[in-house]
Amino acid sequence: MKTLSDLFAPGKRRGPQALERLQGAYERLFFSCGASIEDQQIVLADLAAYSGHFFVDGANSSDEEIREANGKRLIMGRIIRLGLGKEGDLSALYKAAVKETQTNQKEKQL
């Protein structure tokens, strides 16, 4: 599964060109036509990382932050359930979400 981390060099994965690529993928997927498989994968990996669907980090969170995180996870769960079905393989999406989450953390440190 492709992610922005695969397409851009370290230090540029969250730069203007990466953001433009991500926005283009969302636009083609949701608001026009012609989304490629790569667009679909980039958007799914981004949503999985953004929603925190595979990760729990609520030890120091307020009640409001926990409610927001749970809402994000519910929406992502719905996309996964309806998109992949009961027999869908989440391993590629999980790996992509891990890669994007790690990249987000690394890019913040640069």
CNS distance restraints for C-alpha pairs under 8 A (distance, minus, plus):
assign (resid   1 and name CA) (resid  38 and name CA) 7.77 0.50 0.50
assign (resid   1 and name CA) (resid  41 and name CA) 5.76 0.50 0.50
assign (resid   1 and name CA) (resid  42 and name CA) 7.80 0.50 0.50
assign (resid   1 and name CA) (resid  92 and name CA) 5.96 0.50 0.50
assign (resid   1 and name CA) (resid  93 and name CA) 6.85 0.50 0.50
assign (resid   1 and name CA) (resid  96 and name CA) 6.33 0.50 0.50
assign (resid   2 and name CA) (resid   6 and name CA) 6.24 0.50 0.50
assign (resid   2 and name CA) (resid   7 and name CA) 7.89 0.50 0.50
assign (resid   2 and name CA) (resid  38 and name CA) 6.13 0.50 0.50
assign (resid   2 and name CA) (resid  41 and name CA) 5.61 0.50 0.50
assign (resid   2 and name CA) (resid  42 and name CA) 5.82 0.50 0.50
assign (resid   2 and name CA) (resid  45 and name CA) 7.85 0.50 0.50
assign (resid   2 and name CA) (resid  96 and name CA) 7.21 0.50 0.50
assign (resid   3 and name CA) (resid   7 and name CA) 6.88 0.50 0.50
assign (resid   3 and name CA) (resid  41 and name CA) 6.74 0.50 0.50
assign (resid   3 and name CA) (resid  42 and name CA) 4.80 0.50 0.50
assign (resid   3 and name CA) (resid  45 and name CA) 6.17 0.50 0.50
assign (resid   3 and name CA) (resid  46 and name CA) 7.55 0.50 0.50
assign (resid   3 and name CA) (resid  96 and name CA) 6.39 0.50 0.50
assign (resid   3 and name CA) (resid  99 and name CA) 7.83 0.50 0.50
assign (resid   3 and name CA) (resid 100 and name CA) 6.91 0.50 0.50
assign (resid   4 and name CA) (resid   8 and name CA) 6.26 0.50 0.50
assign (resid   4 and name CA) (resid  13 and name CA) 6.30 0.50 0.50
assign (resid   4 and name CA) (resid  18 and name CA) 6.75 0.50 0.50
assign (resid   4 and name CA) (resid  22 and name CA) 7.54 0.50 0.50
assign (resid   4 and name CA) (resid  42 and name CA) 6.45 0.50 0.50
assign (resid   4 and name CA) (resid 100 and name CA) 7.42 0.50 0.50
assign (resid   5 and name CA) (resid   9 and name CA) 7.43 0.50 0.50
assign (resid   5 and name CA) (resid  10 and name CA) 7.85 0.50 0.50
assign (resid   5 and name CA) (resid  13 and name CA) 5.86 0.50 0.50
assign (resid   5 and name CA) (resid  99 and name CA) 7.07 0.50 0.50
assign (resid   5 and name CA) (resid 100 and name CA) 6.38 0.50 0.50
assign (resid   5 and name CA) (resid 103 and name CA) 6.64 0.50 0.50
assign (resid   7 and name CA) (resid  13 and name CA) 7.73 0.50 0.50
assign (resid   8 and name CA) (resid  12 and name CA) 5.92 0.50 0.50
assign (resid   8 and name CA) (resid  13 and name CA) 5.04 0.50 0.50
assign (resid   8 and name CA) (resid  18 and name CA) 6.96 0.50 0.50
assign (resid   9 and name CA) (resid  13 and name CA) 6.14 0.50 0.50
assign (resid  10 and name CA) (resid 107 and name CA) 7.62 0.50 0.50
assign (resid  11 and name CA) (resid  15 and name CA) 7.58 0.50 0.50
assign (resid  11 and name CA) (resid 107 and name CA) 6.12 0.50 0.50
assign (resid  11 and name CA) (resid 110 and name CA) 6.82 0.50 0.50
assign (resid  12 and name CA) (resid  17 and name CA) 7.80 0.50 0.50
assign (resid  12 and name CA) (resid  18 and name CA) 7.03 0.50 0.50
assign (resid  13 and name CA) (resid  18 and name CA) 5.67 0.50 0.50
assign (resid  13 and name CA) (resid 103 and name CA) 7.61 0.50 0.50
assign (resid  13 and name CA) (resid 107 and name CA) 7.42 0.50 0.50
assign (resid  14 and name CA) (resid  18 and name CA) 5.58 0.50 0.50
assign (resid  14 and name CA) (resid  19 and name CA) 6.36 0.50 0.50
assign (resid  14 and name CA) (resid 104 and name CA) 7.74 0.50 0.50
assign (resid  14 and name CA) (resid 107 and name CA) 7.02 0.50 0.50
assign (resid  15 and name CA) (resid  19 and name CA) 6.23 0.50 0.50
assign (resid  16 and name CA) (resid  20 and name CA) 6.09 0.50 0.50
assign (resid  17 and name CA) (resid  21 and name CA) 6.20 0.50 0.50
assign (resid  18 and name CA) (resid  22 and name CA) 6.16 0.50 0.50
assign (resid  19 and name CA) (resid  23 and name CA) 6.03 0.50 0.50
assign (resid  20 and name CA) (resid  24 and name CA) 6.06 0.50 0.50
assign (resid  21 and name CA) (resid  25 and name CA) 6.25 0.50 0.50
assign (resid  22 and name CA) (resid  26 and name CA) 6.36 0.50 0.50
assign (resid  22 and name CA) (resid  42 and name CA) 7.16 0.50 0.50
assign (resid  22 and name CA) (resid  43 and name CA) 7.19 0.50 0.50
assign (resid  23 and name CA) (resid  27 and name CA) 6.09 0.50 0.50
assign (resid  24 and name CA) (resid  28 and name CA) 6.09 0.50 0.50
assign (resid  25 and name CA) (resid  29 and name CA) 6.04 0.50 0.50
assign (resid  25 and name CA) (resid  35 and name CA) 6.80 0.50 0.50
assign (resid  25 and name CA) (resid  39 and name CA) 4.71 0.50 0.50
assign (resid  25 and name CA) (resid  40 and name CA) 7.19 0.50 0.50
assign (resid  25 and name CA) (resid  42 and name CA) 7.14 0.50 0.50
assign (resid  25 and name CA) (resid  43 and name CA) 6.55 0.50 0.50
assign (resid  26 and name CA) (resid  30 and name CA) 5.91 0.50 0.50
assign (resid  26 and name CA) (resid  31 and name CA) 7.67 0.50 0.50
assign (resid  26 and name CA) (resid  39 and name CA) 7.41 0.50 0.50
assign (resid  26 and name CA) (resid  43 and name CA) 6.27 0.50 0.50
assign (resid  27 and name CA) (resid  31 and name CA) 5.07 0.50 0.50
assign (resid  27 and name CA) (resid  32 and name CA) 6.34 0.50 0.50
assign (resid  28 and name CA) (resid  32 and name CA) 4.93 0.50 0.50
assign (resid  28 and name CA) (resid  33 and name CA) 5.44 0.50 0.50
assign (resid  28 and name CA) (resid  34 and name CA) 6.00 0.50 0.50
assign (resid  28 and name CA) (resid  35 and name CA) 4.83 0.50 0.50
assign (resid  28 and name CA) (resid  39 and name CA) 7.66 0.50 0.50
assign (resid  29 and name CA) (resid  33 and name CA) 6.66 0.50 0.50
assign (resid  29 and name CA) (resid  34 and name CA) 7.44 0.50 0.50
assign (resid  29 and name CA) (resid  35 and name CA) 5.01 0.50 0.50
assign (resid  29 and name CA) (resid  39 and name CA) 7.03 0.50 0.50
assign (resid  29 and name CA) (resid  40 and name CA) 6.78 0.50 0.50
assign (resid  35 and name CA) (resid  39 and name CA) 5.69 0.50 0.50
assign (resid  35 and name CA) (resid  40 and name CA) 6.78 0.50 0.50
assign (resid  36 and name CA) (resid  40 and name CA) 6.36 0.50 0.50
assign (resid  37 and name CA) (resid  41 and name CA) 6.20 0.50 0.50
assign (resid  38 and name CA) (resid  42 and name CA) 6.06 0.50 0.50
assign (resid  39 and name CA) (resid  43 and name CA) 6.17 0.50 0.50
assign (resid  40 and name CA) (resid  44 and name CA) 6.13 0.50 0.50
assign (resid  41 and name CA) (resid  45 and name CA) 6.03 0.50 0.50
assign (resid  42 and name CA) (resid  46 and name CA) 6.07 0.50 0.50
assign (resid  43 and name CA) (resid  47 and name CA) 6.05 0.50 0.50
assign (resid  44 and name CA) (resid  48 and name CA) 6.01 0.50 0.50
assign (resid  44 and name CA) (resid  93 and name CA) 7.37 0.50 0.50
assign (resid  45 and name CA) (resid  49 and name CA) 6.13 0.50 0.50
assign (resid  45 and name CA) (resid  93 and name CA) 6.30 0.50 0.50
assign (resid  45 and name CA) (resid  96 and name CA) 5.44 0.50 0.50
assign (resid  45 and name CA) (resid  97 and name CA) 5.16 0.50 0.50
assign (resid  45 and name CA) (resid 100 and name CA) 6.96 0.50 0.50
assign (resid  46 and name CA) (resid  50 and name CA) 5.91 0.50 0.50
assign (resid  46 and name CA) (resid  97 and name CA) 7.05 0.50 0.50
assign (resid  46 and name CA) (resid 100 and name CA) 6.94 0.50 0.50
assign (resid  47 and name CA) (resid  51 and name CA) 5.77 0.50 0.50
assign (resid  47 and name CA) (resid  76 and name CA) 7.06 0.50 0.50
assign (resid  48 and name CA) (resid  52 and name CA) 6.07 0.50 0.50
assign (resid  48 and name CA) (resid  53 and name CA) 5.63 0.50 0.50
assign (resid  48 and name CA) (resid  54 and name CA) 7.30 0.50 0.50
assign (resid  48 and name CA) (resid  76 and name CA) 6.66 0.50 0.50
assign (resid  48 and name CA) (resid  93 and name CA) 7.58 0.50 0.50
assign (resid  48 and name CA) (resid  94 and name CA) 7.83 0.50 0.50
assign (resid  48 and name CA) (resid  97 and name CA) 5.46 0.50 0.50
assign (resid  49 and name CA) (resid  53 and name CA) 7.04 0.50 0.50
assign (resid  49 and name CA) (resid  54 and name CA) 7.94 0.50 0.50
assign (resid  49 and name CA) (resid  97 and name CA) 4.75 0.50 0.50
assign (resid  49 and name CA) (resid  98 and name CA) 7.11 0.50 0.50
assign (resid  49 and name CA) (resid 100 and name CA) 6.06 0.50 0.50
assign (resid  49 and name CA) (resid 101 and name CA) 5.51 0.50 0.50
assign (resid  50 and name CA) (resid 101 and name CA) 7.99 0.50 0.50
assign (resid  51 and name CA) (resid  69 and name CA) 6.89 0.50 0.50
assign (resid  51 and name CA) (resid  72 and name CA) 4.85 0.50 0.50
assign (resid  51 and name CA) (resid  73 and name CA) 5.59 0.50 0.50
assign (resid  51 and name CA) (resid  76 and name CA) 6.68 0.50 0.50
assign (resid  52 and name CA) (resid  56 and name CA) 7.00 0.50 0.50
assign (resid  52 and name CA) (resid  69 and name CA) 7.19 0.50 0.50
assign (resid  52 and name CA) (resid  72 and name CA) 7.39 0.50 0.50
assign (resid  52 and name CA) (resid  73 and name CA) 6.50 0.50 0.50
assign (resid  53 and name CA) (resid  72 and name CA) 7.33 0.50 0.50
assign (resid  53 and name CA) (resid  73 and name CA) 4.71 0.50 0.50
assign (resid  53 and name CA) (resid  76 and name CA) 6.50 0.50 0.50
assign (resid  53 and name CA) (resid  77 and name CA) 7.27 0.50 0.50
assign (resid  54 and name CA) (resid  94 and name CA) 6.91 0.50 0.50
assign (resid  54 and name CA) (resid  97 and name CA) 7.69 0.50 0.50
assign (resid  57 and name CA) (resid  61 and name CA) 7.80 0.50 0.50
assign (resid  58 and name CA) (resid  66 and name CA) 6.44 0.50 0.50
assign (resid  61 and name CA) (resid  65 and name CA) 5.76 0.50 0.50
assign (resid  61 and name CA) (resid  66 and name CA) 6.25 0.50 0.50
assign (resid  62 and name CA) (resid  66 and name CA) 6.27 0.50 0.50
assign (resid  63 and name CA) (resid  67 and name CA) 6.20 0.50 0.50
assign (resid  64 and name CA) (resid  68 and name CA) 6.20 0.50 0.50
assign (resid  65 and name CA) (resid  69 and name CA) 6.11 0.50 0.50
assign (resid  66 and name CA) (resid  70 and name CA) 6.09 0.50 0.50
assign (resid  67 and name CA) (resid  71 and name CA) 6.19 0.50 0.50
assign (resid  68 and name CA) (resid  72 and name CA) 6.32 0.50 0.50
assign (resid  69 and name CA) (resid  73 and name CA) 6.25 0.50 0.50
assign (resid  70 and name CA) (resid  74 and name CA) 6.15 0.50 0.50
assign (resid  71 and name CA) (resid  75 and name CA) 6.34 0.50 0.50
assign (resid  72 and name CA) (resid  76 and name CA) 6.24 0.50 0.50
assign (resid  73 and name CA) (resid  77 and name CA) 5.90 0.50 0.50
assign (resid  74 and name CA) (resid  78 and name CA) 6.24 0.50 0.50
assign (resid  75 and name CA) (resid  79 and name CA) 6.43 0.50 0.50
assign (resid  76 and name CA) (resid  80 and name CA) 6.20 0.50 0.50
assign (resid  77 and name CA) (resid  81 and name CA) 6.01 0.50 0.50
assign (resid  78 and name CA) (resid  82 and name CA) 5.98 0.50 0.50
assign (resid  79 and name CA) (resid  83 and name CA) 5.66 0.50 0.50
assign (resid  80 and name CA) (resid  84 and name CA) 5.57 0.50 0.50
assign (resid  80 and name CA) (resid  85 and name CA) 7.39 0.50 0.50
assign (resid  81 and name CA) (resid  85 and name CA) 5.12 0.50 0.50
assign (resid  81 and name CA) (resid  86 and name CA) 6.64 0.50 0.50
assign (resid  84 and name CA) (resid  88 and name CA) 4.55 0.50 0.50
assign (resid  84 and name CA) (resid  89 and name CA) 7.37 0.50 0.50
assign (resid  90 and name CA) (resid  94 and name CA) 5.96 0.50 0.50
assign (resid  91 and name CA) (resid  95 and name CA) 6.18 0.50 0.50
assign (resid  92 and name CA) (resid  96 and name CA) 6.17 0.50 0.50
assign (resid  93 and name CA) (resid  97 and name CA) 6.08 0.50 0.50
assign (resid  94 and name CA) (resid  98 and name CA) 6.20 0.50 0.50
assign (resid  95 and name CA) (resid  99 and name CA) 6.19 0.50 0.50
assign (resid  96 and name CA) (resid 100 and name CA) 6.17 0.50 0.50
assign (resid  97 and name CA) (resid 101 and name CA) 5.99 0.50 0.50
assign (resid  98 and name CA) (resid 102 and name CA) 6.05 0.50 0.50
assign (resid  99 and name CA) (resid 103 and name CA) 6.09 0.50 0.50
assign (resid 100 and name CA) (resid 104 and name CA) 6.06 0.50 0.50
assign (resid 101 and name CA) (resid 105 and name CA) 6.33 0.50 0.50
assign (resid 102 and name CA) (resid 106 and name CA) 6.15 0.50 0.50
assign (resid 103 and name CA) (resid 107 and name CA) 5.87 0.50 0.50
assign (resid 104 and name CA) (resid 108 and name CA) 6.27 0.50 0.50
assign (resid 105 and name CA) (resid 109 and name CA) 6.70 0.50 0.50
assign (resid 106 and name CA) (resid 110 and name CA) 6.72 0.50 0.50
